[in-house]
Amino acid sequence: MSKNKYLAVFTSVAQRVEAQNLAKSILDQRFAACVQISEIESFYRWNGNIQNDTEYRVMFKTDVNHYAQLEQAIRELHPYELPAIYALPMEAVDPAFAAWVDENLGEI
């Protein structure tokens, strides 16, 4: 069993093409092993007003060792003034999946 700690890292963008560009760039840099894109409806407060928009949630599967590089890359590519970037730990990870993630991340 891997001793590595894995993360699901999230952000959201306004356009599908922006999500796809993030996914491709992060995978090219090997900061994540997998990226999933989901269409969502977001309600949020911005500049004192309640907003309601369609967005695309982007989830990156990575490990704690790649988080800082991943976060920086998202920040550099993200179109928002204030991107939401946050990570949730993957508490229970199938060993075969963990090995696949390890194989598909770049060297640190």
Backbone atoms as SQL, in Angstrom:
CREATE TABLE atoms (id INTEGER PRIMARY KEY, chain TEXT, resi INTEGER, resn TEXT, atom TEXT, x REAL, y REAL, z REAL);
INSERT INTO atoms VALUES
  (1, 'A', 1, 'MET', 'N', 0.843, -1.191, 0.000),
  (2, 'A', 1, 'MET', 'CA', 0.000, 0.000, 0.000),
  (3, 'A', 1, 'MET', 'C', 0.880, 1.243, 0.000),
  (4, 'A', 2, 'SER', 'N', 0.511, 2.226, -0.793),
  (5, 'A', 2, 'SER', 'CA', 1.266, 3.464, -0.905),
  (6, 'A', 2, 'SER', 'C', 1.197, 4.249, 0.401),
  (7, 'A', 3, 'LYS', 'N', 2.303, 4.861, 0.749),
  (8, 'A', 3, 'LYS', 'CA', 2.331, 5.734, 1.924),
  (9, 'A', 3, 'LYS', 'C', 2.055, 7.183, 1.535),
  (10, 'A', 4, 'ASN', 'N', 1.841, 7.413, 0.249),
  (11, 'A', 4, 'ASN', 'CA', 1.572, 8.744, -0.248),
  (12, 'A', 4, 'ASN', 'C', 0.191, 9.206, 0.215),
  (13, 'A', 5, 'LYS', 'N', -0.005, 10.518, 0.290),
  (14, 'A', 5, 'LYS', 'CA', -1.307, 11.093, 0.629),
  (15, 'A', 5, 'LYS', 'C', -1.849, 11.767, -0.624),
  (16, 'A', 6, 'TYR', 'N', -3.087, 11.445, -0.948),
  (17, 'A', 6, 'TYR', 'CA', -3.692, 11.901, -2.187),
  (18, 'A', 6, 'TYR', 'C', -4.727, 12.986, -1.928),
  (19, 'A', 7, 'LEU', 'N', -4.906, 13.845, -2.941),
  (20, 'A', 7, 'LEU', 'CA', -5.823, 14.971, -2.841),
  (21, 'A', 7, 'LEU', 'C', -6.718, 15.042, -4.071),
  (22, 'A', 8, 'ALA', 'N', -7.918, 15.528, -3.849),
  (23, 'A', 8, 'ALA', 'CA', -8.792, 15.986, -4.927),
  (24, 'A', 8, 'ALA', 'C', -8.768, 17.512, -4.830),
  (25, 'A', 9, 'VAL', 'N', -8.261, 18.158, -5.861),
  (26, 'A', 9, 'VAL', 'CA', -8.108, 19.617, -5.876),
  (27, 'A', 9, 'VAL', 'C', -9.156, 20.181, -6.821),
  (28, 'A', 10, 'PHE', 'N', -9.840, 21.233, -6.378),
  (29, 'A', 10, 'PHE', 'CA', -10.965, 21.785, -7.120),
  (30, 'A', 10, 'PHE', 'C', -10.757, 23.252, -7.473),
  (31, 'A', 11, 'THR', 'N', -11.319, 23.628, -8.605),
  (32, 'A', 11, 'THR', 'CA', -11.512, 25.014, -8.979),
  (33, 'A', 11, 'THR', 'C', -12.734, 25.053, -9.887),
  (34, 'A', 12, 'SER', 'N', -13.150, 26.239, -10.296),
  (35, 'A', 12, 'SER', 'CA', -14.249, 26.353, -11.261),
  (36, 'A', 12, 'SER', 'C', -13.962, 27.529, -12.187),
  (37, 'A', 13, 'VAL', 'N', -14.466, 27.408, -13.413),
  (38, 'A', 13, 'VAL', 'CA', -14.289, 28.428, -14.443),
  (39, 'A', 13, 'VAL', 'C', -15.616, 28.631, -15.171),
  (40, 'A', 14, 'ALA', 'N', -15.693, 29.712, -15.948),
  (41, 'A', 14, 'ALA', 'CA', -16.958, 30.071, -16.590),
  (42, 'A', 14, 'ALA', 'C', -17.229, 29.315, -17.888),
  (43, 'A', 15, 'GLN', 'N', -16.189, 28.927, -18.597),
  (44, 'A', 15, 'GLN', 'CA', -16.355, 28.327, -19.925),
  (45, 'A', 15, 'GLN', 'C', -15.756, 26.924, -19.974),
  (46, 'A', 16, 'ARG', 'N', -16.410, 26.030, -20.706),
  (47, 'A', 16, 'ARG', 'CA', -15.901, 24.661, -20.855),
  (48, 'A', 16, 'ARG', 'C', -14.494, 24.662, -21.444),
  (49, 'A', 17, 'VAL', 'N', -14.239, 25.509, -22.442),
  (50, 'A', 17, 'VAL', 'CA', -12.917, 25.552, -23.068),
  (51, 'A', 17, 'VAL', 'C', -11.844, 25.960, -22.059),
  (52, 'A', 18, 'GLU', 'N', -12.184, 26.830, -21.115),
  (53, 'A', 18, 'GLU', 'CA', -11.220, 27.200, -20.064),
  (54, 'A', 18, 'GLU', 'C', -10.899, 25.988, -19.191),
  (55, 'A', 19, 'ALA', 'N', -11.922, 25.213, -18.855),
  (56, 'A', 19, 'ALA', 'CA', -11.723, 23.996, -18.063),
  (57, 'A', 19, 'ALA', 'C', -10.868, 22.999, -18.831),
  (58, 'A', 20, 'GLN', 'N', -11.145, 22.835, -20.109),
  (59, 'A', 20, 'GLN', 'CA', -10.381, 21.911, -20.932),
  (60, 'A', 20, 'GLN', 'C', -8.923, 22.344, -21.052),
  (61, 'A', 21, 'ASN', 'N', -8.701, 23.654, -21.206),
  (62, 'A', 21, 'ASN', 'CA', -7.330, 24.164, -21.286),
  (63, 'A', 21, 'ASN', 'C', -6.578, 23.932, -19.985),
  (64, 'A', 22, 'LEU', 'N', -7.244, 24.156, -18.852),
  (65, 'A', 22, 'LEU', 'CA', -6.625, 23.858, -17.554),
  (66, 'A', 22, 'LEU', 'C', -6.263, 22.381, -17.469),
  (67, 'A', 23, 'ALA', 'N', -7.194, 21.533, -17.834),
  (68, 'A', 23, 'ALA', 'CA', -6.968, 20.087, -17.746),
  (69, 'A', 23, 'ALA', 'C', -5.760, 19.672, -18.578),
  (70, 'A', 24, 'LYS', 'N', -5.717, 20.099, -19.817),
  (71, 'A', 24, 'LYS', 'CA', -4.621, 19.716, -20.708),
  (72, 'A', 24, 'LYS', 'C', -3.283, 20.233, -20.215),
  (73, 'A', 25, 'SER', 'N', -3.242, 21.475, -19.778),
  (74, 'A', 25, 'SER', 'CA', -1.984, 22.058, -19.316),
  (75, 'A', 25, 'SER', 'C', -1.464, 21.354, -18.065),
  (76, 'A', 26, 'ILE', 'N', -2.348, 21.097, -17.110),
  (77, 'A', 26, 'ILE', 'CA', -1.947, 20.441, -15.860),
  (78, 'A', 26, 'ILE', 'C', -1.483, 19.010, -16.142),
  (79, 'A', 27, 'LEU', 'N', -2.186, 18.302, -17.021),
  (80, 'A', 27, 'LEU', 'CA', -1.757, 16.948, -17.368),
  (81, 'A', 27, 'LEU', 'C', -0.412, 16.964, -18.097),
  (82, 'A', 28, 'ASP', 'N', -0.215, 17.931, -18.991),
  (83, 'A', 28, 'ASP', 'CA', 1.069, 18.047, -19.691),
  (84, 'A', 28, 'ASP', 'C', 2.221, 18.262, -18.719),
  (85, 'A', 29, 'GLN', 'N', 1.954, 19.030, -17.660),
  (86, 'A', 29, 'GLN', 'CA', 2.991, 19.315, -16.664),
  (87, 'A', 29, 'GLN', 'C', 3.128, 18.200, -15.625),
  (88, 'A', 30, 'ARG', 'N', 2.219, 17.236, -15.669),
  (89, 'A', 30, 'ARG', 'CA', 2.212, 16.069, -14.772),
  (90, 'A', 30, 'ARG', 'C', 2.047, 16.467, -13.293),
  (91, 'A', 31, 'PHE', 'N', 1.254, 17.515, -13.051),
  (92, 'A', 31, 'PHE', 'CA', 0.933, 17.919, -11.681),
  (93, 'A', 31, 'PHE', 'C', -0.293, 17.175, -11.167),
  (94, 'A', 32, 'ALA', 'N', -1.035, 16.536, -12.065),
  (95, 'A', 32, 'ALA', 'CA', -2.192, 15.708, -11.716),
  (96, 'A', 32, 'ALA', 'C', -2.197, 14.503, -12.637),
  (97, 'A', 33, 'ALA', 'N', -2.777, 13.413, -12.161),
  (98, 'A', 33, 'ALA', 'CA', -2.866, 12.195, -12.964),
  (99, 'A', 33, 'ALA', 'C', -4.162, 12.136, -13.757),
  (100, 'A', 34, 'CYS', 'N', -5.166, 12.845, -13.293),
  (101, 'A', 34, 'CYS', 'CA', -6.488, 12.810, -13.913),
  (102, 'A', 34, 'CYS', 'C', -7.176, 14.138, -13.631),
  (103, 'A', 35, 'VAL', 'N', -7.987, 14.588, -14.581),
  (104, 'A', 35, 'VAL', 'CA', -8.772, 15.808, -14.400),
  (105, 'A', 35, 'VAL', 'C', -10.186, 15.514, -14.867),
  (106, 'A', 36, 'GLN', 'N', -11.158, 15.877, -14.048),
  (107, 'A', 36, 'GLN', 'CA', -12.557, 15.700, -14.413),
  (108, 'A', 36, 'GLN', 'C', -13.257, 17.049, -14.446),
  (109, 'A', 37, 'ILE', 'N', -14.135, 17.226, -15.418),
  (110, 'A', 37, 'ILE', 'CA', -14.863, 18.473, -15.617),
  (111, 'A', 37, 'ILE', 'C', -16.353, 18.190, -15.516),
  (112, 'A', 38, 'SER', 'N', -17.047, 18.993, -14.695),
  (113, 'A', 38, 'SER', 'CA', -18.496, 18.844, -14.516),
  (114, 'A', 38, 'SER', 'C', -19.167, 20.205, -14.661),
  (115, 'A', 39, 'GLU', 'N', -20.272, 20.245, -15.374),
  (116, 'A', 39, 'GLU', 'CA', -21.058, 21.474, -15.458),
  (117, 'A', 39, 'GLU', 'C', -21.847, 21.626, -14.161),
  (118, 'A', 40, 'ILE', 'N', -21.812, 22.824, -13.596),
  (119, 'A', 40, 'ILE', 'CA', -22.515, 23.097, -12.335),
  (120, 'A', 40, 'ILE', 'C', -23.246, 24.439, -12.426),
  (121, 'A', 41, 'GLU', 'N', -24.175, 24.650, -11.529),
  (122, 'A', 41, 'GLU', 'CA', -24.824, 25.946, -11.369),
  (123, 'A', 41, 'GLU', 'C', -24.324, 26.536, -10.061),
  (124, 'A', 42, 'SER', 'N', -23.809, 27.755, -10.121),
  (125, 'A', 42, 'SER', 'CA', -23.228, 28.392, -8.938),
  (126, 'A', 42, 'SER', 'C', -24.020, 29.626, -8.530),
  (127, 'A', 43, 'PHE', 'N', -24.248, 29.730, -7.232),
  (128, 'A', 43, 'PHE', 'CA', -24.798, 30.927, -6.621),
  (129, 'A', 43, 'PHE', 'C', -23.722, 31.451, -5.685),
  (130, 'A', 44, 'TYR', 'N', -23.410, 32.728, -5.766),
  (131, 'A', 44, 'TYR', 'CA', -22.362, 33.293, -4.921),
  (132, 'A', 44, 'TYR', 'C', -22.541, 34.801, -4.815),
  (133, 'A', 45, 'ARG', 'N', -21.915, 35.367, -3.815),
  (134, 'A', 45, 'ARG', 'CA', -21.952, 36.805, -3.626),
  (135, 'A', 45, 'ARG', 'C', -20.649, 37.380, -4.171),
  (136, 'A', 46, 'TRP', 'N', -20.754, 38.395, -5.044),
  (137, 'A', 46, 'TRP', 'CA', -19.576, 39.048, -5.611),
  (138, 'A', 46, 'TRP', 'C', -19.846, 40.541, -5.704),
  (139, 'A', 47, 'ASN', 'N', -18.967, 41.333, -5.108),
  (140, 'A', 47, 'ASN', 'CA', -19.102, 42.796, -5.080),
  (141, 'A', 47, 'ASN', 'C', -20.469, 43.228, -4.547),
  (142, 'A', 48, 'GLY', 'N', -20.932, 42.534, -3.501),
  (143, 'A', 48, 'GLY', 'CA', -22.165, 42.912, -2.835),
  (144, 'A', 48, 'GLY', 'C', -23.437, 42.415, -3.488),
  (145, 'A', 49, 'ASN', 'N', -23.334, 41.709, -4.595),
  (146, 'A', 49, 'ASN', 'CA', -24.507, 41.225, -5.312),
  (147, 'A', 49, 'ASN', 'C', -24.499, 39.708, -5.380),
  (148, 'A', 50, 'ILE', 'N', -25.693, 39.119, -5.358),
  (149, 'A', 50, 'ILE', 'CA', -25.803, 37.676, -5.516),
  (150, 'A', 50, 'ILE', 'C', -25.784, 37.359, -7.009),
  (151, 'A', 51, 'GLN', 'N', -24.910, 36.454, -7.377),
  (152, 'A', 51, 'GLN', 'CA', -24.741, 36.043, -8.772),
  (153, 'A', 51, 'GLN', 'C', -25.245, 34.611, -8.941),
  (154, 'A', 52, 'ASN', 'N', -25.660, 34.286, -10.128),
  (155, 'A', 52, 'ASN', 'CA', -26.089, 32.927, -10.488),
  (156, 'A', 52, 'ASN', 'C', -25.570, 32.654, -11.894),
  (157, 'A', 53, 'ASP', 'N', -24.650, 31.703, -12.004),
  (158, 'A', 53, 'ASP', 'CA', -24.020, 31.422, -13.284),
  (159, 'A', 53, 'ASP', 'C', -23.834, 29.921, -13.485),
  (160, 'A', 54, 'THR', 'N', -23.744, 29.527, -14.746),
  (161, 'A', 54, 'THR', 'CA', -23.273, 28.193, -15.085),
  (162, 'A', 54, 'THR', 'C', -21.756, 28.249, -15.055),
  (163, 'A', 55, 'GLU', 'N', -21.155, 27.279, -14.390),
  (164, 'A', 55, 'GLU', 'CA', -19.702, 27.179, -14.346),
  (165, 'A', 55, 'GLU', 'C', -19.312, 25.736, -14.619),
  (166, 'A', 56, 'TYR', 'N', -18.010, 25.525, -14.688),
  (167, 'A', 56, 'TYR', 'CA', -17.465, 24.187, -14.879),
  (168, 'A', 56, 'TYR', 'C', -16.507, 23.900, -13.733),
  (169, 'A', 57, 'ARG', 'N', -16.858, 22.884, -12.936),
  (170, 'A', 57, 'ARG', 'CA', -16.001, 22.470, -11.830),
  (171, 'A', 57, 'ARG', 'C', -14.910, 21.581, -12.403),
  (172, 'A', 58, 'VAL', 'N', -13.682, 21.879, -12.013),
  (173, 'A', 58, 'VAL', 'CA', -12.545, 21.106, -12.480),
  (174, 'A', 58, 'VAL', 'C', -11.923, 20.437, -11.261),
  (175, 'A', 59, 'MET', 'N', -11.858, 19.099, -11.282),
  (176, 'A', 59, 'MET', 'CA', -11.272, 18.346, -10.179),
  (177, 'A', 59, 'MET', 'C', -10.007, 17.644, -10.670),
  (178, 'A', 60, 'PHE', 'N', -8.922, 17.890, -9.953),
  (179, 'A', 60, 'PHE', 'CA', -7.626, 17.312, -10.272),
  (180, 'A', 60, 'PHE', 'C', -7.303, 16.243, -9.240),
  (181, 'A', 61, 'LYS', 'N', -6.861, 15.076, -9.688),
  (182, 'A', 61, 'LYS', 'CA', -6.442, 14.009, -8.773),
  (183, 'A', 61, 'LYS', 'C', -4.921, 14.023, -8.719),
  (184, 'A', 62, 'THR', 'N', -4.387, 14.256, -7.513),
  (185, 'A', 62, 'THR', 'CA', -2.952, 14.420, -7.340),
  (186, 'A', 62, 'THR', 'C', -2.536, 13.928, -5.963),
  (187, 'A', 63, 'ASP', 'N', -1.312, 14.253, -5.565),
  (188, 'A', 63, 'ASP', 'CA', -0.862, 13.928, -4.215),
  (189, 'A', 63, 'ASP', 'C', -0.356, 15.192, -3.532),
  (190, 'A', 64, 'VAL', 'N', -0.116, 15.104, -2.239),
  (191, 'A', 64, 'VAL', 'CA', 0.286, 16.291, -1.472),
  (192, 'A', 64, 'VAL', 'C', 1.617, 16.849, -1.958),
  (193, 'A', 65, 'ASN', 'N', 2.478, 16.008, -2.495),
  (194, 'A', 65, 'ASN', 'CA', 3.786, 16.473, -2.956),
  (195, 'A', 65, 'ASN', 'C', 3.691, 17.382, -4.182),
  (196, 'A', 66, 'HIS', 'N', 2.632, 17.249, -4.969),
  (197, 'A', 66, 'HIS', 'CA', 2.465, 18.045, -6.178),
  (198, 'A', 66, 'HIS', 'C', 1.519, 19.236, -5.976),
  (199, 'A', 67, 'TYR', 'N', 0.962, 19.371, -4.771),
  (200, 'A', 67, 'TYR', 'CA', -0.068, 20.401, -4.575),
  (201, 'A', 67, 'TYR', 'C', 0.446, 21.810, -4.851),
  (202, 'A', 68, 'ALA', 'N', 1.572, 22.188, -4.326),
  (203, 'A', 68, 'ALA', 'CA', 2.066, 23.570, -4.484),
  (204, 'A', 68, 'ALA', 'C', 2.268, 23.904, -5.960),
  (205, 'A', 69, 'GLN', 'N', 2.837, 22.981, -6.724),
  (206, 'A', 69, 'GLN', 'CA', 3.033, 23.210, -8.158),
  (207, 'A', 69, 'GLN', 'C', 1.696, 23.296, -8.884),
  (208, 'A', 70, 'LEU', 'N', 0.780, 22.423, -8.512),
  (209, 'A', 70, 'LEU', 'CA', -0.548, 22.424, -9.121),
  (210, 'A', 70, 'LEU', 'C', -1.265, 23.737, -8.828),
  (211, 'A', 71, 'GLU', 'N', -1.266, 24.152, -7.582),
  (212, 'A', 71, 'GLU', 'CA', -1.939, 25.406, -7.216),
  (213, 'A', 71, 'GLU', 'C', -1.353, 26.579, -7.998),
  (214, 'A', 72, 'GLN', 'N', -0.036, 26.666, -8.079),
  (215, 'A', 72, 'GLN', 'CA', 0.607, 27.756, -8.809),
  (216, 'A', 72, 'GLN', 'C', 0.231, 27.731, -10.286),
  (217, 'A', 73, 'ALA', 'N', 0.220, 26.560, -10.881),
  (218, 'A', 73, 'ALA', 'CA', -0.148, 26.445, -12.299),
  (219, 'A', 73, 'ALA', 'C', -1.603, 26.861, -12.524),
  (220, 'A', 74, 'ILE', 'N', -2.506, 26.441, -11.639),
  (221, 'A', 74, 'ILE', 'CA', -3.912, 26.859, -11.754),
  (222, 'A', 74, 'ILE', 'C', -4.002, 28.370, -11.675),
  (223, 'A', 75, 'ARG', 'N', -3.331, 28.962, -10.691),
  (224, 'A', 75, 'ARG', 'CA', -3.348, 30.415, -10.508),
  (225, 'A', 75, 'ARG', 'C', -2.882, 31.155, -11.770),
  (226, 'A', 76, 'GLU', 'N', -1.789, 30.653, -12.369),
  (227, 'A', 76, 'GLU', 'CA', -1.231, 31.307, -13.556),
  (228, 'A', 76, 'GLU', 'C', -2.157, 31.200, -14.765),
  (229, 'A', 77, 'LEU', 'N', -2.912, 30.114, -14.873),
  (230, 'A', 77, 'LEU', 'CA', -3.770, 29.884, -16.034),
  (231, 'A', 77, 'LEU', 'C', -5.209, 30.354, -15.842),
  (232, 'A', 78, 'HIS', 'N', -5.609, 30.587, -14.605),
  (233, 'A', 78, 'HIS', 'CA', -7.021, 30.828, -14.287),
  (234, 'A', 78, 'HIS', 'C', -7.475, 32.207, -14.758),
  (235, 'A', 79, 'PRO', 'N', -8.666, 32.287, -15.385),
  (236, 'A', 79, 'PRO', 'CA', -9.161, 33.565, -15.878),
  (237, 'A', 79, 'PRO', 'C', -9.806, 34.452, -14.801),
  (238, 'A', 80, 'TYR', 'N', -10.124, 33.912, -13.633),
  (239, 'A', 80, 'TYR', 'CA', -10.829, 34.697, -12.613),
  (240, 'A', 80, 'TYR', 'C', -9.868, 35.590, -11.828),
  (241, 'A', 81, 'GLU', 'N', -10.398, 36.712, -11.375),
  (242, 'A', 81, 'GLU', 'CA', -9.656, 37.613, -10.493),
  (243, 'A', 81, 'GLU', 'C', -9.334, 36.916, -9.171),
  (244, 'A', 82, 'LEU', 'N', -10.289, 36.171, -8.663),
  (245, 'A', 82, 'LEU', 'CA', -10.112, 35.445, -7.402),
  (246, 'A', 82, 'LEU', 'C', -10.582, 34.002, -7.589),
  (247, 'A', 83, 'PRO', 'N', -9.707, 33.140, -8.064),
  (248, 'A', 83, 'PRO', 'CA', -10.124, 31.751, -8.268),
  (249, 'A', 83, 'PRO', 'C', -10.255, 31.001, -6.950),
  (250, 'A', 84, 'ALA', 'N', -11.271, 30.180, -6.870),
  (251, 'A', 84, 'ALA', 'CA', -11.394, 29.258, -5.733),
  (252, 'A', 84, 'ALA', 'C', -10.506, 28.063, -6.039),
  (253, 'A', 85, 'ILE', 'N', -9.517, 27.828, -5.189),
  (254, 'A', 85, 'ILE', 'CA', -8.645, 26.665, -5.328),
  (255, 'A', 85, 'ILE', 'C', -8.593, 26.021, -3.950),
  (256, 'A', 86, 'TYR', 'N', -9.045, 24.785, -3.857),
  (257, 'A', 86, 'TYR', 'CA', -9.050, 24.109, -2.562),
  (258, 'A', 86, 'TYR', 'C', -8.889, 22.614, -2.768),
  (259, 'A', 87, 'ALA', 'N', -8.415, 21.949, -1.729),
  (260, 'A', 87, 'ALA', 'CA', -8.143, 20.515, -1.825),
  (261, 'A', 87, 'ALA', 'C', -8.836, 19.773, -0.698),
  (262, 'A', 88, 'LEU', 'N', -9.284, 18.577, -1.013),
  (263, 'A', 88, 'LEU', 'CA', -9.853, 17.673, -0.022),
  (264, 'A', 88, 'LEU', 'C', -9.018, 16.404, -0.011),
  (265, 'A', 89, 'PRO', 'N', -8.712, 15.900, 1.168),
  (266, 'A', 89, 'PRO', 'CA', -7.924, 14.667, 1.215),
  (267, 'A', 89, 'PRO', 'C', -8.738, 13.474, 0.767),
  (268, 'A', 90, 'MET', 'N', -8.078, 12.563, 0.085),
  (269, 'A', 90, 'MET', 'CA', -8.688, 11.281, -0.256),
  (270, 'A', 90, 'MET', 'C', -8.304, 10.335, 0.876),
  (271, 'A', 91, 'GLU', 'N', -9.243, 10.062, 1.746),
  (272, 'A', 91, 'GLU', 'CA', -8.963, 9.289, 2.963),
  (273, 'A', 91, 'GLU', 'C', -8.737, 7.802, 2.702),
  (274, 'A', 92, 'ALA', 'N', -9.486, 7.235, 1.816),
  (275, 'A', 92, 'ALA', 'CA', -9.363, 5.803, 1.512),
  (276, 'A', 92, 'ALA', 'C', -9.181, 5.686, 0.006),
  (277, 'A', 93, 'VAL', 'N', -8.020, 5.184, -0.411),
  (278, 'A', 93, 'VAL', 'CA', -7.702, 5.108, -1.830),
  (279, 'A', 93, 'VAL', 'C', -7.350, 3.668, -2.184),
  (280, 'A', 94, 'ASP', 'N', -8.008, 3.145, -3.198),
  (281, 'A', 94, 'ASP', 'CA', -7.716, 1.799, -3.676),
  (282, 'A', 94, 'ASP', 'C', -6.233, 1.716, -4.042),
  (283, 'A', 95, 'PRO', 'N', -5.518, 0.708, -3.572),
  (284, 'A', 95, 'PRO', 'CA', -4.084, 0.601, -3.841),
  (285, 'A', 95, 'PRO', 'C', -3.724, 0.600, -5.327),
  (286, 'A', 96, 'ALA', 'N', -4.510, -0.062, -6.154),
  (287, 'A', 96, 'ALA', 'CA', -4.220, -0.080, -7.587),
  (288, 'A', 96, 'ALA', 'C', -4.382, 1.316, -8.191),
  (289, 'A', 97, 'PHE', 'N', -5.415, 2.039, -7.764),
  (290, 'A', 97, 'PHE', 'CA', -5.612, 3.410, -8.233),
  (291, 'A', 97, 'PHE', 'C', -4.479, 4.299, -7.740),
  (292, 'A', 98, 'ALA', 'N', -4.074, 4.150, -6.496),
  (293, 'A', 98, 'ALA', 'CA', -2.967, 4.941, -5.942),
  (294, 'A', 98, 'ALA', 'C', -1.692, 4.716, -6.749),
  (295, 'A', 99, 'ALA', 'N', -1.426, 3.484, -7.112),
  (296, 'A', 99, 'ALA', 'CA', -0.237, 3.171, -7.906),
  (297, 'A', 99, 'ALA', 'C', -0.324, 3.850, -9.278),
  (298, 'A', 100, 'TRP', 'N', -1.515, 3.859, -9.862),
  (299, 'A', 100, 'TRP', 'CA', -1.706, 4.527, -11.159),
  (300, 'A', 100, 'TRP', 'C', -1.455, 6.028, -11.040),
  (301, 'A', 101, 'VAL', 'N', -1.978, 6.661, -9.976),
  (302, 'A', 101, 'VAL', 'CA', -1.734, 8.087, -9.760),
  (303, 'A', 101, 'VAL', 'C', -0.230, 8.328, -9.655),
  (304, 'A', 102, 'ASP', 'N', 0.441, 7.523, -8.829),
  (305, 'A', 102, 'ASP', 'CA', 1.890, 7.674, -8.656),
  (306, 'A', 102, 'ASP', 'C', 2.625, 7.594, -10.001),
  (307, 'A', 103, 'GLU', 'N', 2.239, 6.650, -10.829),
  (308, 'A', 103, 'GLU', 'CA', 2.894, 6.449, -12.129),
  (309, 'A', 103, 'GLU', 'C', 2.688, 7.613, -13.086),
  (310, 'A', 104, 'ASN', 'N', 1.606, 8.370, -12.904),
  (311, 'A', 104, 'ASN', 'CA', 1.244, 9.414, -13.855),
  (312, 'A', 104, 'ASN', 'C', 1.538, 10.821, -13.385),
  (313, 'A', 105, 'LEU', 'N', 2.161, 10.946, -12.229),
  (314, 'A', 105, 'LEU', 'CA', 2.617, 12.253, -11.762),
  (315, 'A', 105, 'LEU', 'C', 4.088, 12.419, -12.118),
  (316, 'A', 106, 'GLY', 'N', 4.508, 13.665, -12.296),
  (317, 'A', 106, 'GLY', 'CA', 5.900, 13.927, -12.627),
  (318, 'A', 106, 'GLY', 'C', 6.796, 13.845, -11.408),
  (319, 'A', 107, 'GLU', 'N', 8.081, 13.838, -11.662),
  (320, 'A', 107, 'GLU', 'CA', 9.083, 13.850, -10.584),
  (321, 'A', 107, 'GLU', 'C', 9.082, 15.215, -9.929),
  (322, 'A', 108, 'ILE', 'N', 9.354, 15.209, -8.638),
  (323, 'A', 108, 'ILE', 'CA', 9.433, 16.476, -7.890),
  (324, 'A', 108, 'ILE', 'C', 10.886, 16.817, -7.683);
